Amino acid sequence: MPADLFGDESPDPDLLVRGRRLAGRVVSVLKTAGAESFETARCDDLVLTFEGIPGDRHAGFTRRSGGREPWYPRGTEMANERQVSVLSAEELALVARRMDLPELRAEWIGGNIVLAGIPRLSLIPPRTRLVFEGGAVLRVDGDNAPCRIAGRAIAARYPERDGLDLLFPDKARRLRGLVAYVERPGTVRAGEAATAHVPEQWIYSPD
């Protein structure tokens, strides 16, 4: 590789955003009843291993690709970066207001950890580390795109309302929380502190 591939110029400082730490807390922890269950239920503590949440629908070192990965044939085995669903209490309340609903519960849409106090949680960038007071650490893969499956679960709670299954993907865009995988095993409990270690970011341009 030529030594001058990147030229002599330093990166434009306007394209860089410094890393930071954001403090929050765990509101609740939840898990599925089994591998076939989409919805979750609150529990006293959430045990995290390198495979994710034991017995959970999304547990495993690998997973099968689906509609979110059109670059692979459906069913292709791939690394499981979606072991844990992390939601924001503030964003859940905002989506509920946008949908004109009295409440929107994390368990209806398969959440595993609900956090409070971290602004714009769903926009936190990949590579962010979520460090929990008890020692567990999650590495963020990215935001979780809202889907009609979650919308149908919400619609089931409000049978008097039509079209909620399609309204949710529209109103929850970039407010659906994060997907993450376990970097360091441990146990997460409601009420404990959680810190987002956000890495330095930059806007990439090949020019």
C-alpha positions in Angstrom: 0.0 0.0 0.0 1.5 3.4 -1.0 2.6 5.4 2.0 0.9 8.5 0.6 -2.5 6.8 0.0 -4.2 9.3 2.3 -2.2 12.3 1.4 -0.6 14.7 3.9 -3.9 16.3 5.0 -5.4 15.5 8.4 -9.1 14.5 8.5 -11.5 17.5 8.3 -12.3 18.2 12.0 -15.8 19.2 11.0 -16.4 15.5 10.1 -15.3 14.2 13.5 -17.5 14.0 16.6 -15.6 13.2 19.9 -16.4 10.2 21.9 -18.3 10.5 25.2 -20.0 8.7 28.0 -23.7 9.0 28.7 -25.2 7.9 32.0 -28.5 6.1 32.3 -30.3 3.4 34.4 -32.0 0.2 33.8 -35.8 0.5 34.1 -36.7 -3.2 33.5 -35.3 -6.4 32.1 -37.4 -8.9 30.1 -37.0 -12.2 28.3 -39.1 -14.5 26.1 -40.9 -17.6 27.4 -39.1 -19.7 24.9 -37.5 -19.9 21.5 -40.9 -19.7 19.7 -42.1 -16.6 21.6 -41.8 -13.1 20.2 -43.1 -11.2 23.2 -41.2 -10.9 26.4 -42.1 -10.8 30.1 -40.5 -8.9 33.0 -38.1 -10.8 35.2 -36.0 -10.2 38.3 -32.7 -10.4 36.5 -31.4 -11.0 33.0 -28.5 -13.4 32.7 -26.3 -12.7 29.6 -23.8 -15.2 28.2 -21.7 -15.1 25.1 -24.7 -16.7 23.3 -27.0 -14.0 24.5 -30.0 -14.7 26.8 -30.2 -18.5 27.5 -33.4 -19.9 26.2 -34.4 -16.7 24.4 -35.7 -16.5 20.9 -32.6 -14.6 19.8 -30.0 -16.6 21.7 -27.1 -18.2 19.8 -23.7 -17.5 18.4 -25.2 -17.5 14.9 -28.6 -16.9 13.4 -30.4 -17.3 10.1 -30.7 -14.4 7.7 -34.1 -13.0 6.9 -35.7 -10.0 5.2 -33.3 -7.6 6.9 -30.4 -9.1 5.0 -31.3 -9.1 1.3 -27.7 -9.5 0.4 -27.9 -13.2 1.6 -30.3 -15.9 0.5 -32.9 -16.2 3.2 -31.9 -18.7 5.8 -28.1 -18.2 5.4 -26.2 -18.9 8.7 -24.5 -15.7 9.9 -23.0 -14.2 13.0 -25.7 -13.2 15.6 -25.4 -9.5 16.2 -29.0 -9.3 17.4 -28.8 -11.2 20.6 -30.4 -8.4 22.8 -33.0 -5.8 22.2 -32.4 -2.5 24.1 -35.2 0.0 24.3 -35.6 3.6 25.7 -38.4 4.4 28.1 -38.6 7.9 26.8 -38.8 6.7 23.1 -41.5 4.2 23.9 -43.6 7.0 25.4 -42.9 9.2 22.4 -44.0 6.4 20.0 -47.1 5.9 22.0 -48.0 9.6 21.7 -47.3 9.5 17.9 -49.6 6.6 17.6 -52.2 8.2 19.9 -52.1 5.2 22.3 -52.3 5.4 26.1 -49.2 3.2 26.5 -46.7 1.1 24.6 -45.0 -1.6 26.6 -41.6 -3.0 25.9 -42.8 -6.6 26.3 -45.3 -6.3 23.5 -42.5 -5.6 21.0 -39.9 -8.1 22.3 -37.7 -5.8 24.4 -35.1 -7.3 26.7 -33.6 -4.2 28.4 -35.4 -0.9 28.9 -33.1 2.1 29.7 -33.9 5.6 30.8 -31.8 8.8 30.8 -29.8 8.3 27.6 -30.9 10.8 25.0 -31.8 9.6 21.5 -30.9 6.0 22.4 -31.9 4.6 19.0 -29.4 6.9 17.3 -26.4 5.8 19.3 -23.8 4.6 16.7 -22.5 1.1 16.2 -19.5 0.1 18.3 -20.9 1.8 21.4 -20.4 -0.2 24.5 -23.3 -0.4 27.0 -21.6 -1.0 30.4 -23.9 -2.1 33.2 -23.2 -1.6 36.9 -23.1 -5.4 37.6 -20.3 -5.9 35.0 -22.1 -7.1 31.9 -21.2 -5.3 28.7 -23.2 -5.1 25.4 -21.7 -4.0 22.1 -24.2 -2.1 19.9 -24.6 -3.3 16.3 -27.1 -0.6 15.3 -30.7 0.6 15.5 -33.6 -1.9 15.3 -35.9 -1.2 12.4 -39.6 -1.3 13.4 -41.5 -4.1 11.7 -45.1 -5.2 11.1 -44.7 -8.2 13.5 -44.2 -5.8 16.4 -47.0 -3.7 15.0 -49.4 -6.7 15.0 -48.5 -7.4 18.7 -49.5 -3.8 19.5 -52.7 -4.0 17.4 -53.8 -7.0 19.4 -53.9 -4.8 22.6 -56.1 -2.2 20.9 -58.6 -4.2 18.7 -60.8 -1.1 18.4 -58.1 0.6 16.4 -57.5 -0.2 12.7 -54.1 -0.1 11.0 -51.9 -0.1 14.0 -49.7 -2.9 12.5 -48.7 -0.5 9.7 -48.7 2.6 11.8 -46.0 1.3 14.1 -43.3 1.0 11.5 -44.1 4.5 10.3 -44.2 6.2 13.7 -41.4 4.2 15.4 -38.8 4.8 12.7 -35.4 5.5 14.5 -37.2 5.2 17.8 -37.3 1.4 18.0 -34.2 1.0 20.1 -31.0 -1.0 19.5 -29.8 -4.5 18.8 -26.7 -5.6 20.5 -24.5 -8.6 21.3 -22.8 -9.7 24.5 -19.2 -8.6 24.8 -18.9 -9.5 28.4 -21.2 -11.9 30.2 -23.0 -10.9 33.4 -26.3 -10.3 35.0 -28.4 -7.1 34.5 -31.0 -6.0 37.0 -33.6 -3.3 37.1 -32.4 -0.2 38.9 -28.7 -0.5 38.2 -26.7 2.1 36.4 -25.9 1.8 32.7 -23.3 3.8 30.9 -23.1 4.2 27.1 -19.4 4.5 26.0 -19.9 6.2 22.6 -16.8 6.0 20.4 -15.4 8.8 18.3 -17.5 9.2 15.1 -16.9 10.6 11.7 -18.7 11.1 8.4 -17.1 8.9 5.8 -16.3 10.2 2.4 -14.0 8.5 -0.1 -13.1 11.9 -1.7 
